[in-house]
């Protein structure tokens, strides 16, 4: 796992209790299952426990059945209720954070709350603070919103620092996504993208595994992260 959406644990709870799964519920006459399935746990260098696995939940959806008639026409039959599963890979550090495949995996947050008795909120990352903590890294992309000037929003890619005016414009405005390369971490150089919504993707090194990815989030991203609270 080298990419995903970060969610912040605000009430620590306990380690994952997956013995209580699968959970069952009934909806529209269908029996639906939900589960948190841990496939391994490991201790990081700092002593934090990392659990990895998959979270899945079934729900119902209205499906239109379509058929082709013998005369070549297309006929849409009545809508039927069907069971639709959704699933995501996860990495979880108890009392700290959860990473799933998307920043929109609200079902995973809810089920992990059940599994740990914790409170979990999607993350909000201070990109300006993160960039300031890594001054020697080189920006290679940026999505930005401008408070004033000729451009309301935009994106830039490539050797941004080679264009001083563009670099100054990006750095002086609010970024919603930032790409950095040559970011030094634990003796390695990383190329990554980080979004204010908590999305992170590591492109290099190619051999980064889930433990190193999780440790990077813990060491470098979490200090610049807060829970995104609903207003």
N, CA, C and O of each residue as an XYZ file, in Angstrom:
924
protein
N       0.853     -1.189      0.000
C       0.000      0.000      0.000
C       0.890      1.240      0.000
O       1.676      1.445      0.925
N       0.763      2.076     -1.052
C       1.583      3.278     -1.165
C       0.744      4.525     -1.433
O       1.290      5.601     -1.673
N      -0.559      4.384     -1.394
C      -1.417      5.535     -1.628
C      -2.752      5.333     -0.932
O      -3.169      4.201     -0.685
N      -3.413      6.424     -0.620
C      -4.716      6.302      0.018
C      -5.130      7.590      0.697
O      -4.394      8.576      0.711
N      -6.334      7.559      1.264
C      -6.893      8.697      1.965
C      -6.740      8.527      3.467
O      -7.044      7.465      4.011
N      -6.269      9.569      4.133
C      -6.005      9.516      5.567
C      -7.223      9.984      6.349
O      -7.858     10.977      5.994
N      -7.542      9.261      7.413
C      -8.543      9.680      8.388
C      -7.875      9.701      9.756
O      -7.012      8.873     10.048
N      -8.280     10.653     10.591
C      -7.638     10.873     11.887
C      -8.497     10.293     13.007
O      -9.709     10.509     13.049
N      -7.858      9.557     13.910
C      -8.537      9.029     15.094
C      -8.489     10.099     16.180
O      -7.408     10.526     16.584
N      -9.665     10.536     16.658
C      -9.701     11.601     17.664
C      -9.992     11.076     19.063
O      -9.568     11.689     20.043
N     -10.700      9.961     19.184
C     -10.870      9.271     20.469
C     -10.275      7.891     20.283
O     -10.752      7.116     19.455
N      -9.235      7.574     21.046
C      -8.349      6.471     20.694
C      -9.002      5.094     20.659
O      -8.646      4.282     19.805
N      -9.943      4.799     21.556
C     -10.542      3.472     21.552
C      -9.524      2.393     21.883
O      -8.709      2.557     22.791
N      -9.573      1.277     21.138
C      -8.690      0.141     21.406
C      -8.270     -0.498     20.095
O      -8.656     -0.033     19.022
N      -7.481     -1.560     20.175
C      -7.085     -2.293     18.976
C      -8.316     -2.871     18.287
O      -9.388     -2.974     18.884
N      -8.142     -3.247     17.018
C      -9.267     -3.756     16.235
C      -9.793     -5.051     16.823
O      -9.034     -5.993     17.050
N     -11.091     -5.095     17.070
C     -11.781     -6.311     17.496
C     -12.547     -6.851     16.297
O     -13.705     -6.492     16.082
N     -11.890     -7.729     15.503
C     -12.555     -8.251     14.312
C     -13.347     -9.518     14.604
O     -13.970    -10.080     13.703
N     -13.331     -9.981     15.874
C     -14.093    -11.183     16.222
C     -15.597    -10.920     16.182
O     -16.384    -11.861     16.075
N     -16.007     -9.644     16.266
C     -17.431     -9.307     16.266
C     -18.034     -9.281     14.857
O     -19.239     -9.088     14.695
N     -17.200     -9.474     13.855
C     -17.665     -9.455     12.466
C     -17.765    -10.872     11.921
O     -17.081    -11.776     12.401
N     -18.632    -11.068     10.900
C     -19.384    -10.044     10.175
C     -20.622     -9.560     10.938
O     -21.230    -10.303     11.708
N     -20.973     -8.304     10.703
C     -22.199     -7.728     11.217
C     -23.309     -7.950     10.187
O     -23.072     -7.899      8.980
N     -24.515     -8.196     10.682
C     -25.645     -8.415      9.786
C     -26.711     -7.347     10.002
O     -26.941     -6.896     11.124
N     -27.351     -6.954      8.914
C     -28.510     -6.083      9.003
C     -29.438     -6.412      7.843
O     -29.018     -7.040      6.871
N     -30.690     -5.994      7.938
C     -31.670     -6.266      6.895
C     -32.133     -4.949      6.278
O     -32.468     -3.999      6.985
N     -32.145     -4.912      4.950
C     -32.554     -3.705      4.225
C     -33.286     -4.134      2.959
O     -32.767     -4.922      2.168
N     -34.512     -3.601      2.773
C     -35.333     -3.934      1.595
C     -35.489     -5.442      1.424
O     -35.518     -5.946      0.301
N     -35.587     -6.151      2.533
C     -35.781     -7.588      2.480
C     -34.525     -8.402      2.234
O     -34.596     -9.626      2.120
N     -33.376     -7.745      2.149
C     -32.110     -8.437      1.920
C     -31.293     -8.455      3.210
O     -31.224     -7.453      3.922
N     -30.680     -9.590      3.504
C     -29.749     -9.665      4.620
C     -28.376     -9.223      4.125
O     -27.831     -9.802      3.186
N     -27.819     -8.190      4.766
C     -26.577     -7.583      4.311
C     -25.477     -7.777      5.356
O     -25.741     -7.769      6.559
N     -24.252     -7.950      4.883
C     -23.106     -8.206      5.749
C     -22.109     -7.053      5.681
O     -22.010     -6.361      4.668
N     -21.381     -6.862      6.761
C     -20.285     -5.900      6.812
C     -19.174     -6.522      7.648
O     -19.437     -7.231      8.620
N     -17.915     -6.248      7.255
C     -16.820     -6.866      7.986
C     -15.563     -6.013      7.972
O     -15.334     -5.228      7.051
N     -14.754     -6.182      9.010
C     -13.383     -5.662      9.066
C     -12.481     -6.880      9.191
O     -12.498     -7.572     10.209
N     -11.696     -7.140      8.158
C     -10.900     -8.366      8.076
C      -9.413     -8.020      8.147
O      -8.858     -7.473      7.194
N      -8.771     -8.333      9.265
C      -7.345     -8.057      9.464
C      -6.544     -9.251      8.948
O      -6.776    -10.386      9.364
N      -5.593     -8.989      8.035
C      -4.775    -10.109      7.540
C      -3.380    -10.143      8.168
O      -2.754    -11.202      8.194
N      -2.869     -8.993      8.685
C      -1.634     -9.033      9.448
C      -1.497     -7.805     10.329
O      -2.103     -6.765     10.072
N      -0.691     -7.943     11.372
C      -0.325     -6.836     12.250
C       1.182     -6.870     12.459
O       1.792     -7.939     12.508
N       1.775     -5.681     12.580
C       3.225     -5.603     12.725
C       3.569     -4.375     13.555
O       2.793     -3.421     13.607
N       4.722     -4.394     14.200
C       5.186     -3.276     15.001
C       6.186     -2.444     14.211
O       7.145     -2.980     13.655
N       5.961     -1.129     14.163
C       6.888     -0.232     13.490
C       8.087      0.050     14.396
O       8.116     -0.354     15.558
N       9.076      0.757     13.834
C      10.301      1.042     14.579
C      10.026      1.849     15.840
O      10.692      1.657     16.857
N       9.046      2.754     15.781
C       8.728      3.570     16.938
C       7.878      2.880     17.975
O       7.561      3.464     19.011
N       7.497      1.624     17.707
C       6.697      0.858     18.654
C       5.210      0.848     18.363
O       4.458      0.136     19.029
N       4.765      1.630     17.372
C       3.343      1.651     17.042
C       2.946      0.377     16.289
O       3.697     -0.144     15.465
N       1.756     -0.098     16.597
C       1.222     -1.269     15.908
C       0.512     -0.844     14.619
O      -0.238      0.132     14.609
N       0.754     -1.578     13.546
C       0.072     -1.350     12.273
C      -0.738     -2.598     11.941
O      -0.209     -3.709     11.948
N      -2.012     -2.412     11.653
C      -2.863     -3.515     11.194
C      -3.229     -3.269      9.743
O      -3.512     -2.136      9.354
N      -3.225     -4.320      8.942
C      -3.552     -4.216      7.520
C      -4.628     -5.231      7.185
O      -4.651     -6.329      7.741
N      -5.519     -4.863      6.275
C      -6.564     -5.793      5.861
C      -7.528     -5.145      4.909
O      -7.173     -4.232      4.163
N      -8.780     -5.636      4.940
C      -9.817     -5.090      4.069
C     -11.086     -4.862      4.877
O     -11.412     -5.623      5.788
N     -11.788     -3.804      4.522
C     -13.091     -3.485      5.094
C     -14.108     -3.579      3.967
O     -13.882     -3.042      2.882
N     -15.225     -4.254      4.214
C     -16.231     -4.434      3.169
C     -17.628     -4.334      3.756
O     -17.869     -4.681      4.912
N     -18.538     -3.852      2.927
C     -19.925     -3.709      3.361
C     -20.848     -3.904      2.166
O     -20.567     -3.428      1.066
N     -21.944     -4.605      2.393
C     -22.972     -4.765      1.373
C     -24.075     -3.735      1.602
O     -24.417     -3.424      2.743
N     -24.628     -3.208      0.507
C     -25.779     -2.316      0.571
C     -26.710     -2.653     -0.589
O     -26.369     -3.465     -1.449
N     -27.879     -2.032     -0.610
C     -28.819     -2.286     -1.697
C     -28.837     -1.112     -2.669
O     -28.593      0.034     -2.290
N     -29.127     -1.420     -3.918
C     -29.200     -0.391     -4.951
C     -30.266     -0.780     -5.958
O     -30.533     -1.962     -6.174
N     -30.873      0.227     -6.572
C     -31.863     -0.020     -7.615
C     -31.141     -0.234     -8.946
O     -30.424      0.647     -9.419
N     -31.334     -1.405     -9.543
C     -30.677     -1.774    -10.786
C     -31.723     -1.908    -11.892
O     -32.733     -2.593    -11.731
N     -31.459     -1.236    -13.025
C     -32.337     -1.389    -14.186
C     -31.844     -2.556    -15.038
O     -30.681     -2.593    -15.437
N     -32.727     -3.497    -15.309
C     -32.360     -4.619    -16.168
C     -32.663     -4.249    -17.620
O     -33.729     -3.710    -17.919
N     -31.726     -4.540    -18.512
C     -31.839     -4.184    -19.927
C     -31.664     -5.435    -20.774
O     -30.820     -6.281    -20.481
N     -32.478     -5.547    -21.838
C     -32.327     -6.691    -22.747
C     -32.513     -6.227    -24.181
O     -33.175     -5.224    -24.448
N     -31.916     -6.978    -25.099
C     -32.045     -6.705    -26.524
C     -33.103     -7.632    -27.103
O     -33.001     -8.851    -26.968
N     -34.118     -7.063    -27.747
C     -35.188     -7.863    -28.354
C     -34.704     -8.489    -29.654
O     -33.699     -8.070    -30.228
N     -35.433     -9.489    -30.102
C     -35.065    -10.180    -31.345
C     -35.182     -9.276    -32.557
O     -34.551     -9.535    -33.583
N     -35.992     -8.199    -32.457
C     -36.113     -7.276    -33.590
C     -35.026     -6.203    -33.581
O     -35.040     -5.301    -34.418
N     -34.077     -6.296    -32.632
C     -32.977     -5.352    -32.574
C     -33.196     -4.184    -31.645
O     -32.283     -3.387    -31.426
N     -34.381     -4.067    -31.098
C     -34.655     -2.984    -30.162
C     -34.094     -3.266    -28.780
O     -33.769     -4.406    -28.446
N     -33.985     -2.219    -27.985
C     -33.494     -2.328    -26.616
C     -34.640     -2.027    -25.665
O     -35.337     -1.021    -25.803
N     -34.818     -2.905    -24.713
C     -35.917     -2.758    -23.757
C     -35.349     -2.690    -22.342
O     -34.592     -3.562    -21.916
N     -35.731     -1.642    -21.630
C     -35.340     -1.491    -20.233
C     -36.490     -1.961    -19.364
O     -37.568     -1.366    -19.367
N     -36.254     -3.026    -18.623
C     -37.295     -3.579    -17.767
C     -37.388     -2.774    -16.485
O     -36.706     -1.762    -16.325
N     -38.212     -3.216    -15.598
C     -38.417     -2.508    -14.339
C     -37.140     -2.549    -13.490
O     -36.275     -3.408    -13.664
N     -37.062     -1.596    -12.575
C     -35.930     -1.567    -11.661
C     -36.078     -2.668    -10.616
O     -37.181     -2.960    -10.155
N     -34.969     -3.262    -10.258
C     -34.953     -4.288     -9.230
C     -33.929     -3.917     -8.158
O     -32.914     -3.284     -8.445
N     -34.206     -4.313     -6.944
C     -33.266     -4.071     -5.854
C     -32.258     -5.204     -5.808
O     -32.626     -6.378     -5.753
N     -30.978     -4.841     -5.831
C     -29.918     -5.843     -5.812
C     -28.911     -5.491     -4.711
O     -28.859     -4.355     -4.241
N     -28.126     -6.475     -4.319
C     -27.105     -6.284     -3.299
C     -25.797     -5.897     -3.982
O     -25.322     -6.589     -4.882
N     -25.222     -4.773     -3.535
C     -23.985     -4.256     -4.126
C     -22.921     -4.157     -3.028
O     -23.127     -3.458     -2.036
N     -21.787     -4.845     -3.190
C     -20.718     -4.751     -2.176
C     -19.765     -3.598     -2.482
O     -19.583     -3.226     -3.642
N     -19.169     -3.044     -1.452
C     -18.054     -2.114     -1.607
C     -16.963     -2.522     -0.622
O     -17.246     -2.981      0.484
N     -15.723     -2.349     -1.041
C     -14.611     -2.816     -0.214
C     -13.414     -1.902     -0.400
O     -13.285     -1.231     -1.424
N     -12.542     -1.881      0.595
C     -11.323     -1.080      0.523
C     -10.215     -1.745      1.322
O     -10.467     -2.354      2.362
N      -9.005     -1.627      0.837
C      -7.819     -2.015      1.599
C      -7.586     -0.947      2.670
O      -7.927      0.219      2.469
N      -7.009     -1.343      3.802
C      -6.735     -0.358      4.835
C      -5.426     -0.666      5.558
O      -4.945     -1.799      5.573
N      -4.865      0.396      6.161
C      -3.798      0.286      7.155
C      -4.234      1.148      8.329
O      -4.726      2.260      8.139
N      -4.053      0.636      9.546
C      -4.590      1.315     10.731
C      -3.552      1.313     11.843
O      -2.985      0.275     12.186
N      -3.314      2.507     12.404
C      -2.472      2.650     13.589
C      -3.396      3.050     14.730
O      -3.927      4.161     14.720
N      -3.608      2.174     15.720
C      -4.580      2.447     16.786
C      -4.327      3.779     17.480
O      -3.198      4.110     17.840
N      -5.414      4.536     17.659
C      -5.333      5.804     18.365
C      -4.751      6.941     17.552
O      -4.646      8.061     18.054
N      -4.361      6.679     16.279
C      -3.710      7.722     15.485
C      -4.383      7.974     14.146
O      -4.913      9.061     13.918
N      -4.372      6.977     13.247
C      -4.963      7.241     11.938
C      -5.323      5.952     11.216
O      -4.884      4.858     11.572
N      -6.148      6.132     10.179
C      -6.584      5.064      9.286
C      -6.316      5.525      7.864
O      -6.583      6.678      7.524
N      -5.787      4.629      7.026
C      -5.597      4.928      5.606
C      -6.412      3.930      4.796
O      -6.300      2.719      4.990
N      -7.236      4.448      3.883
C      -8.018      3.593      2.990
C      -7.755      4.004      1.544
O      -7.015      4.956      1.295
N      -8.347      3.300      0.601
C      -8.022      3.528     -0.804
C      -8.538      4.863     -1.331
O      -8.061      5.341     -2.360
N      -9.497      5.469     -0.650
C     -10.089      6.723     -1.114
C     -10.334      7.654      0.061
O     -10.487      7.211      1.199
N     -10.370      8.952     -0.228
C     -10.748      9.923      0.804
C     -12.255      9.915      1.046
O     -12.740     10.592      1.952
N     -12.996      9.155      0.243
C     -14.454      9.094      0.367
C     -14.941      7.803      1.013
O     -16.130      7.492      0.942
N     -14.045      7.047      1.643
C     -14.425      5.756      2.224
C     -15.082      5.934      3.595
O     -14.574      5.449      4.606
N     -16.217      6.638      3.614
C     -16.902      6.895      4.879
C     -17.412      5.604      5.524
O     -17.451      5.491      6.750
N     -17.802      4.631      4.694
C     -18.278      3.366      5.252
C     -17.163      2.673      6.031
O     -17.416      2.026      7.047
N     -15.924      2.812      5.547
C     -14.784      2.190      6.229
C     -14.517      2.874      7.565
O     -14.215      2.210      8.556
N     -14.627      4.195      7.590
C     -14.449      4.925      8.849
C     -15.474      4.454      9.872
O     -15.143      4.213     11.032
N     -16.729      4.325      9.428
C     -17.816      3.930     10.343
C     -17.585      2.527     10.892
O     -17.760      2.292     12.088
N     -17.192      1.595     10.025
C     -16.975      0.225     10.486
C     -15.740      0.120     11.374
O     -15.715     -0.678     12.312
N     -14.707      0.926     11.082
C     -13.536      0.909     11.953
C     -13.871      1.506     13.319
O     -13.328      1.071     14.335
N     -14.747      2.484     13.349
C     -15.205      3.018     14.635
C     -15.879      1.917     15.454
O     -15.664      1.812     16.662
N     -16.700      1.093     14.786
C     -17.349     -0.031     15.458
C     -16.317     -1.033     15.970
O     -16.454     -1.571     17.069
N     -15.287     -1.279     15.166
C     -14.280     -2.285     15.512
C     -13.357     -1.842     16.635
O     -12.755     -2.680     17.307
N     -13.236     -0.517     16.853
C     -12.255     -0.018     17.814
C     -12.850      0.864     18.913
O     -12.141      1.255     19.840
N     -14.150      1.182     18.818
C     -14.784      2.132     19.757
C     -14.085      3.482     19.724
O     -14.053      4.187     20.733
N     -13.530      3.847     18.584
C     -12.853      5.131     18.421
C     -13.757      6.096     17.664
O     -14.813      5.707     17.164
N     -13.339      7.353     17.582
C     -13.990      8.343     16.737
C     -13.023      8.719     15.628
O     -11.863      9.039     15.886
N     -13.511      8.678     14.380
C     -12.644      8.865     13.226
C     -13.221      9.943     12.325
O     -14.410      9.936     12.008
N     -12.362     10.871     11.915
C     -12.748     11.935     10.990
C     -11.774     11.937      9.816
O     -10.588     11.655      9.988
N     -12.270     12.251      8.639
C     -11.391     12.443      7.494
C     -10.396     13.558      7.782
O     -10.700     14.484      8.534
N      -9.218     13.475      7.194
C      -8.115     14.377      7.529
C      -8.165     15.666      6.724
O      -8.739     15.732      5.637
N      -7.546     16.674      7.294
C      -7.290     17.932      6.605
C      -5.811     18.252      6.824
O      -5.349     18.364      7.959
N      -5.074     18.398      5.714
C      -3.621     18.564      5.793
C      -3.244     20.014      5.486
O      -3.736     20.599      4.521
N      -2.386     20.576      6.298
C      -1.838     21.914      6.073
C      -0.637     21.769      5.136
O       0.473     21.477      5.581
N      -0.866     21.972      3.845
C       0.194     21.762      2.864
C       1.320     22.773      3.001
O       2.483     22.442      2.770
N       0.990     23.988      3.371
C       2.025     25.012      3.547
C       2.979     24.611      4.673
O       4.195     24.758      4.548
N       2.420     24.105      5.770
C       3.238     23.659      6.890
C       4.081     22.448      6.497
O       5.254     22.360      6.858
N       3.477     21.514      5.754
C       4.205     20.322      5.315
C       5.370     20.708      4.410
O       6.476     20.193      4.570
N       5.128     21.613      3.459
C       6.191     22.036      2.540
C       7.305     22.762      3.289
O       8.484     22.579      2.985
N       6.930     23.585      4.267
C       7.930     24.318      5.035
C       8.821     23.386      5.844
O       9.980     23.704      6.111
N       8.274     22.227      6.236
C       9.048     21.250      6.998
C      10.018     20.470      6.110
O      10.873     19.741      6.613
N       9.884     20.624      4.782
C      10.756     19.918      3.832
C      11.286     20.918      2.807
O      10.992     20.798      1.618
N      12.062     21.900      3.254
C      12.483     22.988      2.362
C      13.412     22.545      1.242
O      13.537     23.244      0.236
N      14.061     21.407      1.394
C      15.003     20.956      0.367
C      14.336     20.101     -0.708
O      14.980     19.743     -1.694
N      13.057     19.769     -0.534
C      12.335     19.014     -1.549
C      11.956     19.941     -2.703
O      11.763     21.140     -2.503
N      11.850     19.387     -3.903
C      11.535     20.171     -5.104
C      10.085     19.959     -5.509
O       9.653     18.815     -5.656
N       9.318     21.039     -5.693
C       7.937     20.869     -6.156
C       7.907     20.472     -7.625
O       8.602     21.067     -8.449
N       7.095     19.456     -7.955
C       6.956     19.061     -9.358
C       5.519     19.214     -9.858
O       5.269     19.097    -11.057
N       4.591     19.469     -8.970
C       3.243     19.787     -9.396
C       2.519     20.516     -8.274
O       2.894     20.424     -7.105
N       1.482     21.236     -8.650
C       0.677     21.919     -7.649
C      -0.674     22.313     -8.203
O      -0.763     22.872     -9.296
N      -1.722     22.026     -7.459
C      -3.051     22.580     -7.719
C      -3.211     23.738     -6.755
O      -2.928     23.599     -5.565
N      -3.658     24.869     -7.250
C      -3.708     26.042     -6.386
C      -4.978     26.855     -6.622
O      -5.593     26.800     -7.687
N      -5.345     27.609     -5.592
C      -6.442     28.571     -5.659
C      -5.851     29.938     -5.327
O      -5.126     30.079     -4.342
N      -6.151     30.918     -6.124
C      -5.598     32.250     -5.931
C      -6.603     33.154     -5.233
O      -7.792     33.141     -5.553
N      -6.116     33.941     -4.274
C      -6.994     34.873     -3.575
C      -7.255     36.125     -4.402
O      -8.301     36.758     -4.263
N      -6.305     36.481     -5.262
C      -6.498     37.598     -6.182
C      -5.567     37.404     -7.368
O      -4.727     36.504     -7.361
N      -5.710     38.230     -8.366
C      -4.861     38.103     -9.538
C      -5.633     37.627    -10.745
O      -6.852     37.473    -10.682
N      -4.942     37.392    -11.842
C      -5.617     37.053    -13.098
C      -6.135     35.627    -13.166
O      -6.926     35.313    -14.055
N      -5.715     34.746    -12.250
C      -6.097     33.332    -12.299
C      -6.783     32.964    -10.995
O      -6.257     33.226     -9.914
N      -7.976     32.347    -11.099
C      -8.690     31.911     -9.898
C      -8.129     30.597     -9.361
O      -7.988     30.424     -8.150
N      -7.814     29.678    -10.263
C      -7.281     28.379     -9.859
C      -6.543     27.780    -11.046
O      -6.692     28.227    -12.183
N      -5.747     26.763    -10.758
C      -5.022     26.139    -11.845
C      -4.106     25.046    -11.354
O      -4.080     24.722    -10.167
N      -3.347     24.476    -12.288
C      -2.406     23.409    -11.960
C      -1.120     23.646    -12.730
O      -1.136     24.165    -13.846
N      -0.011     23.261    -12.124
C       1.291     23.385    -12.774
C       2.051     22.084    -12.582
O       1.966     21.457    -11.526
N       2.800     21.676    -13.614
C       3.575     20.442    -13.562
C       4.982     20.705    -14.078
O       5.205     21.630    -14.859
N       5.927     19.886    -13.636
C       7.284     19.967    -14.147
C       8.233     20.640    -13.180
O       8.014     20.632    -11.969
N       9.280     21.217    -13.718
C      10.298     21.883    -12.905
C       9.795     23.280    -12.549
O      10.189     24.267    -13.170
N       8.931     23.351    -11.555
C       8.254     24.604    -11.209
C       9.246     25.667    -10.775
O       9.074     26.839    -11.112
N      10.276     25.291    -10.039
C      11.227     26.273     -9.522
C      12.079     26.905    -10.617
O      12.742     27.913    -10.377
N      12.070     26.320    -11.827
C      12.821     26.924    -12.929
C      12.108     28.149    -13.498
O      12.698     28.915    -14.260
N      10.841     28.333    -13.129
C      10.070     29.511    -13.521
C       9.771     30.319    -12.269
O       8.751     30.084    -11.620
N      10.643     31.274    -11.908
C      10.501     31.981    -10.624
C       9.149     32.645    -10.429
O       8.611     32.612     -9.323
N       8.583     33.247    -11.465
C       7.293     33.926    -11.324
C       6.190     32.928    -11.001
O       5.344     33.179    -10.143
N       6.205     31.777    -11.707
C       5.203     30.739    -11.450
C       5.379     30.164    -10.060
O       4.400     29.973     -9.339
N       6.620     29.883     -9.672
C       6.877     29.319     -8.346
C       6.407     30.274     -7.254
O       5.791     29.849     -6.276
N       6.697     31.569     -7.421
C       6.268     32.548     -6.415
C       4.747     32.617     -6.341
O       4.175     32.726     -5.256
N       4.087     32.552     -7.514
C       2.625     32.619     -7.541
C       2.013     31.420     -6.819
O       1.075     31.579     -6.038
N       2.538     30.225     -7.077
C       2.011     29.015     -6.445
C       2.262     29.043     -4.941
O       1.364     28.756     -4.149
N       3.487     29.390     -4.554
C       3.837     29.380     -3.133
C       3.090     30.449     -2.341
O       2.909     30.309     -1.131
N       2.654     31.521     -3.014
C       1.986     32.618     -2.313
C       0.478     32.438     -2.242
O      -0.210     33.255     -1.631
N      -0.049     31.381     -2.859
C      -1.482     31.135     -2.830
C      -1.790     29.784     -2.183
O      -0.890     29.003     -1.877
N      -3.053     29.537     -1.990
C      -3.471     28.344     -1.260
C      -3.439     27.124     -2.175
O      -4.086     27.104     -3.222
N      -2.692     26.124     -1.775
C      -2.604     24.888     -2.561
C      -3.592     23.851     -2.040
O      -3.739     23.669     -0.832
N      -4.270     23.172     -2.970
C      -5.137     22.076     -2.574
C      -4.464     20.730     -2.812
O      -4.894     19.708     -2.278
N      -3.396     20.738     -3.623
C      -2.623     19.515     -3.865
C      -1.201     19.918     -4.198
O      -0.970     20.877     -4.934
N      -0.250     19.176     -3.649
C       1.155     19.517     -3.818
C       1.953     18.266     -4.141
O       1.816     17.240     -3.475
N       2.788     18.358     -5.168
C       3.691     17.269     -5.508
C       5.121     17.660     -5.201
O       5.584     18.713     -5.640
N       5.826     16.828     -4.455
C       7.226     17.091     -4.114
C       8.086     15.914     -4.544
O       7.653     14.763     -4.484
N       9.286     16.203     -4.972
C      10.256     15.165     -5.302
C      11.562     15.455     -4.565
O      11.780     16.565     -4.078
N      12.420     14.449     -4.492
C      13.680     14.556     -3.740
C      13.445     14.913     -2.273
O      14.243     15.621     -1.659
N      12.353     14.419     -1.732
C      12.070     14.619     -0.314
C      12.810     13.537      0.468
O      12.565     12.346      0.275
N      13.706     13.951      1.343
C      14.535     12.998      2.067
C      13.771     12.414      3.260
O      13.223     13.134      4.094
N      13.761     11.081      3.303
C      13.138     10.396      4.444
C      13.853      9.078      4.687
O      13.891      8.214      3.811
N      14.404      8.931      5.849
C      15.022      7.687      6.275
C      16.063      7.192      5.263
O      16.126      6.004      4.945
N      16.872      8.129      4.768
C      17.937      7.770      3.845
C      17.506      7.543      2.418
O      18.304      7.093      1.595
N      16.251      7.847      2.106
C      15.746      7.635      0.753
C      15.171      8.950      0.224
O      14.831      9.844      0.999
N      15.064      9.059     -1.114
C      14.460     10.218     -1.758
C      13.080      9.829     -2.277
O      12.936      8.869     -3.034
N      12.072     10.586     -1.860
C      10.692     10.264     -2.198
C      10.134     11.244     -3.225
O      10.479     12.426     -3.235
N       9.269     10.727     -4.079
C       8.438     11.546     -4.966
C       6.999     11.248     -4.602
O       6.585     10.089     -4.590
N       6.225     12.301     -4.300
C       4.876     12.079     -3.791
C       3.935     13.194     -4.194
O       4.347     14.257     -4.657
N       2.653     12.914     -4.002
C       1.591     13.914     -4.096
C       0.811     13.870     -2.794
O       0.478     12.794     -2.298
N       0.519     15.045     -2.241
C      -0.246     15.149     -1.008
C      -1.325     16.209     -1.200
O      -1.047     17.303     -1.692
N      -2.556     15.883     -0.811
C      -3.678     16.808     -0.958
C      -4.147     17.292      0.401
O      -3.967     16.606      1.408
N      -4.746     18.469      0.432
C      -5.267     18.988      1.688
C      -6.415     18.122      2.206
O      -6.740     18.171      3.393
N      -7.027     17.336      1.330
C      -8.106     16.430      1.733
C      -7.600     15.159      2.391
O      -8.398     14.323      2.815
N      -6.262     14.998      2.483
C      -5.697     13.812      3.118
C      -5.289     12.715      2.161
O      -4.869     11.646      2.601
N      -5.400     12.949      0.848
C      -4.950     11.951     -0.129
C      -3.432     12.027     -0.270
O      -2.871     13.113     -0.413
N      -2.774     10.877     -0.228
C      -1.330     10.815     -0.420
C      -0.996      9.651     -1.333
O      -1.562      8.565     -1.206
N      -0.068      9.887     -2.258
C       0.410      8.836     -3.159
C       1.926      8.947     -3.250
O       2.457     10.022     -3.528
N       2.621      7.839     -3.016
C       4.083      7.775     -3.125
C       4.424      7.107     -4.457
O       4.066      5.951     -4.682
N       5.118      7.834     -5.341
C       5.489      7.294     -6.645
C       6.883      6.667     -6.627
O       7.126      5.662     -7.296
N       7.773      7.250     -5.877
C       9.119      6.706     -5.709
C       9.488      6.800     -4.240
O       9.110      7.768     -3.580
N      10.214      5.825     -3.706
C      10.742      4.637     -4.385
C       9.651      3.597     -4.682
O       8.655      3.494     -3.967
N       9.867      2.843     -5.740
C       8.880      1.857     -6.179
C       8.703      0.725     -5.180
O       7.639      0.107     -5.115
N       9.746      0.452     -4.400
C       9.690     -0.703     -3.500
C       9.189     -0.341     -2.098
O       9.313     -1.154     -1.182
N       8.632      0.846     -1.911
C       8.090      1.196     -0.592
C       6.942      0.249     -0.252
O       6.046      0.035     -1.068
N       6.971     -0.317      0.955
C       5.906     -1.225      1.360
C       4.950     -0.528      2.330
O       5.127      0.645      2.659
N       3.933     -1.269      2.782
C       2.902     -0.689      3.637
C       3.475     -0.169      4.947
O       3.053      0.883      5.428
N       4.432     -0.889      5.535
C       5.009     -0.453      6.801
C       5.750      0.865      6.634
O       5.564      1.778      7.438
N       6.585      0.982      5.607
C       7.324      2.230      5.398
C       6.368      3.367      5.054
O       6.552      4.492      5.521
N       5.354      3.087      4.246
C       4.336      4.077      3.890
C       3.620      4.582      5.138
O       3.443      5.787      5.318
N       3.213      3.659      5.988
C       2.514      4.029      7.210
C       3.418      4.819      8.151
O       2.978      5.774      8.791
N       4.671      4.416      8.229
C       5.626      5.121      9.095
C       5.881      6.539      8.586
O       6.038      7.464      9.383
N       5.923      6.715      7.253
C       6.101      8.057      6.697
C       4.921      8.956      7.074
O       5.112     10.111      7.453
N       3.708      8.424      6.970
C       2.538      9.207      7.363
C       2.640      9.599      8.830
O       2.404     10.751      9.195
N       2.996      8.622      9.671
C       3.099      8.873     11.107
C       4.156      9.935     11.413
O       3.918     10.837     12.216
N       5.323      9.825     10.774
C       6.446     10.695     11.101
C       6.341     12.074     10.454
O       6.658     13.084     11.083
N       5.892     12.117      9.191
C       6.023     13.343      8.406
C       4.703     14.049      8.080
O       4.677     15.272      7.949
N       3.625     13.304      7.951
C       2.354     13.918      7.535
C       1.462     14.234      8.727
O       0.845     15.298      8.778
N       1.392     13.328      9.672
C       0.473     13.504     10.798
C       0.714     14.797     11.581
O      -0.256     15.405     12.034
N       1.974     15.251     11.765
C       2.169     16.513     12.501
C       1.525     17.724     11.822
O       1.356     18.763     12.459
N       1.163     17.606     10.538
C       0.561     18.714      9.796
C      -0.909     18.422      9.472
O      -1.493     19.034      8.579
N      -1.484     17.490     10.205
C      -2.832     17.008      9.900
C      -3.773     17.240     11.073
O      -3.384     17.100     12.232
N      -5.005     17.592     10.761
C      -6.047     17.757     11.775
C      -7.326     17.083     11.289
O      -7.481     16.854     10.089
N      -8.236     16.764     12.189
C      -9.501     16.164     11.756
C     -10.373     17.206     11.055
O     -10.466     18.349     11.501
N     -11.007     16.803      9.962
C     -11.930     17.690      9.263
C     -13.288     17.534      9.912
O     -13.959     16.521      9.714
N     -13.696     18.511     10.673
C     -14.945     18.440     11.416
C     -16.073     19.054     10.602
O     -15.890     20.079      9.946
N     -17.242     18.420     10.646
C     -18.393     18.922      9.913
C     -18.941     20.156     10.622
O     -19.050     20.188     11.848
N     -19.284     21.175      9.824
C     -19.834     22.403     10.411
C     -21.332     22.275     10.617
O     -21.971     23.209     11.102
